């Protein structure tokens, strides 16, 4: 079995609106460079934007790390978004459509989960949140 070749990991430190835009643009560019369809490029950018926006809205700071992974069988983008914030007390509630602790429609986390292929959320109240998403390139 051939070992996966991992291209350059990209990271954005997120504290402000401009950081959200940068993370979104970098994710879209990475998807384009890996040959994702235009539709999937938009989905990846949207997912990254939603998660990075949560850092700005709910936490003091965080990071978005994007890992492009390619090997002989597949291509995917692996994104880890983590923050240093209050965390999420009730992940199940936060993943329900319509739930929001802010003034939004509450579509961010469940909507993000629907547009990616893999979604994992971990939170420790008082310490922060880490969300891992993966989008696979269709062949």
C-alpha positions in Angstrom: 0.0 0.0 0.0 1.3 3.4 -1.0 1.6 5.9 1.8 -0.5 9.1 1.5 1.3 12.1 0.2 0.3 15.1 2.3 0.8 18.5 0.6 1.6 21.6 2.6 -0.6 22.2 5.6 -2.0 25.7 5.8 -3.1 27.4 9.0 -4.9 30.7 9.7 -5.1 32.2 13.2 -8.6 33.5 13.6 -9.6 36.5 15.7 -11.3 39.0 13.3 -13.6 39.1 10.3 -10.6 39.4 7.9 -9.2 36.1 9.2 -12.5 34.4 8.3 -12.2 35.7 4.7 -8.6 34.6 4.5 -9.4 31.1 5.8 -12.3 30.8 3.3 -10.1 31.9 0.4 -7.3 29.6 1.3 -9.7 26.6 1.5 -11.2 27.4 -1.9 -7.8 27.8 -3.4 -6.6 24.5 -1.9 -9.8 22.7 -3.3 -9.1 24.3 -6.7 -5.5 23.2 -6.7 -6.6 19.6 -5.8 -9.1 19.5 -8.7 -12.3 19.6 -6.7 -15.4 20.6 -8.8 -16.5 24.3 -8.6 -19.5 23.1 -6.5 -17.3 21.3 -4.0 -14.9 24.3 -3.9 -17.9 26.4 -2.8 -19.0 23.9 -0.2 -15.5 23.6 1.3 -15.2 27.4 1.4 -18.7 27.7 3.0 -17.9 25.1 5.6 -14.6 26.7 6.6 -16.3 30.1 6.6 -19.1 28.9 8.9 -16.7 27.4 11.4 -14.2 30.3 11.4 -17.1 32.7 11.9 -18.0 30.8 15.0 -14.6 31.5 16.4 -15.1 35.2 15.9 -18.6 35.2 17.3 -18.2 32.9 20.3 -14.5 32.5 21.2 -11.6 34.8 21.9 -9.3 33.2 19.3 -8.7 30.0 17.3 -7.2 28.4 14.3 -8.2 26.8 11.0 -5.8 24.1 9.8 -6.2 22.7 6.3 -4.6 19.5 5.3 -4.7 18.4 1.6 -4.3 14.7 1.4 -3.8 12.8 -1.9 -2.8 9.3 -2.6 -3.3 6.7 -5.3 -6.9 6.0 -4.2 -8.3 9.4 -3.2 -8.0 13.1 -2.6 -9.5 14.9 0.3 -9.3 18.0 2.4 -9.0 17.5 6.1 -9.8 20.7 8.1 -9.4 21.1 11.9 -11.0 24.2 13.4 -10.3 24.8 17.1 -10.9 27.7 19.5 -10.1 28.9 22.9 -13.6 29.9 24.1 -16.4 28.9 26.4 -17.0 25.6 24.7 -20.4 24.0 24.0 -22.3 22.7 27.0 -24.8 20.6 25.0 -23.4 19.4 21.7 -26.6 17.5 20.8 -28.6 20.7 21.2 -26.1 22.7 19.2 -26.3 20.2 16.4 -30.1 20.5 16.1 -31.5 22.7 13.3 -32.7 26.0 14.6 -30.6 26.0 17.8 -28.6 29.1 18.4 -27.0 30.8 21.4 -26.6 33.9 19.3 -28.9 35.9 17.1 -28.4 33.7 14.1 -30.8 31.2 12.5 -28.9 28.3 14.0 -27.9 26.7 10.7 -24.1 26.8 11.1 -23.1 23.5 12.7 -25.8 21.2 11.3 -25.6 22.9 7.9 -21.9 22.4 7.9 -22.3 18.8 8.8 -24.6 18.3 5.9 -22.2 19.7 3.3 -19.1 17.7 4.2 -18.4 14.0 4.1 -17.1 13.6 7.7 -17.8 15.8 10.7 -16.6 15.4 14.3 -17.1 17.9 17.2 -15.4 17.8 20.5 -15.9 20.4 23.3 -14.8 20.9 26.8 -16.9 23.6 28.5 -14.7 26.4 29.6 -11.8 25.4 27.3 -13.0 25.4 23.7 -14.2 23.5 20.7 -12.5 21.4 18.1 -14.3 20.5 14.9 -12.8 18.2 12.3 -14.3 18.1 8.8 -13.3 16.1 5.7 -14.5 16.6 2.1 -13.6 13.9 -0.4 -13.0 14.6 -4.0 -15.4 12.7 -6.2 -13.7 10.7 -9.0 
